Amino acid sequence: MTTSSNGPVPPWALTMAAMFSIQLGSALSAGLMPTLGPIGTAWLRLSMGALILLLLARPPLRSLRLRDAPAVLGLGIATGVMSVTFLAAMERLPLGTAVAIEFLGPLSVAALRGRGVRSLILPATALAGVVLLTEPWAGQVDLIGVGFAAMGAIGWAAYVLLTQKVGDRFSGIGALALTIPIAGVVVAPFGLPQALGHITWEIVAVAAALAVLIPVLPYILEMRALRRMTHTAFGTLLALEPAIGLLLGMIVLRQTPSVLQLLGILLVVFAGAAAQRGGRRQQHPLPADSLPLPSYGAELKGSHAAFPGRQDHREGQT
């Protein structure tokens, strides 16, 4: 893993902290769902995140071109879909299982960028891990929960591809102040009716704190990390995210995995780490009038480089 010695905290630690922030925010969101429902929780958290980001950064409206609209709107829609489907899946499945199933989306994107048999073996390996996680032979599979997670996987894969398009036009936090509000607006017609009548100042404060965990804090941490480490190292670390979800599900939500489920997580992590090694993407120069694009959004996880983790930050890469 290539890092720089600059800074008191090593970049791998920043990346791990970002992943823990993402999964902790997801686990703690479970506390709002009995009151607001999964869609209402997703909408309120997205809305709070949008407000925070608008306070931190000005959306790059002057840099927008008509040709950018489909990718920017699509990225916002994908973000909203991911947020809703992940929380809906998490309501029915253990956190680690929901993360692992969603992980199949970006993993497939990364693996299919490779060539040869490995491009098929790695998604199949991860799928085998998901089978061990869900244990269909036990007859207790929540098909609705799996369906929501599978929709999240599709949304995550779309997010990866759209991130690359938007990332070729913008870099930094500015565009996140565009896509997260779009996600909030997309989810509002479904989430607002579910949450209406249950929103209190206390719930708003909790949602704002969760929005800091997802996406604001992870973006800041990852941006600093990516300035001091290679994308290969970064992508390898991101493959640990399903395992972190499993761990926080055990600690925060009291979810106890079986031995087979632990083996399933290991298979997913292995496939994720192996897939990103062959998926490097050629960098595109930013236009002169571009503004900063984010590395994160909602449950956002999509790499603008080799691995579908976070977006590409070009400043100070090593």
Secondary structure, DSSP 8 states (H G I E B T S, - for coil): --B-S-SSS-HHHHHHHHHHHHHHHHHHHTTTHHHHHHHHHHHHHHHHHHHHHHHH----GGG--GGGHHHHHHHHHHHHHHHHHHHHHHTTS-HHHHHHHHHHHHHHHHHHTS-STHHHHHHHHHHHHHHHHH-GGGT---HHHHHHHHHHHHHHHHHHHHHHHHHTT--SSTTHHHHHHHHHHHHHHHHHHHHTTT--HHHHHHHHHHHIIIIIHHHHHHHHHHTSB-HHHHHHHHTTHHHHHHHHHHHHS-----HHHHHHHHHHHHHHHHHGGG---------TT-----S--TT----SSSSSSS----TT--
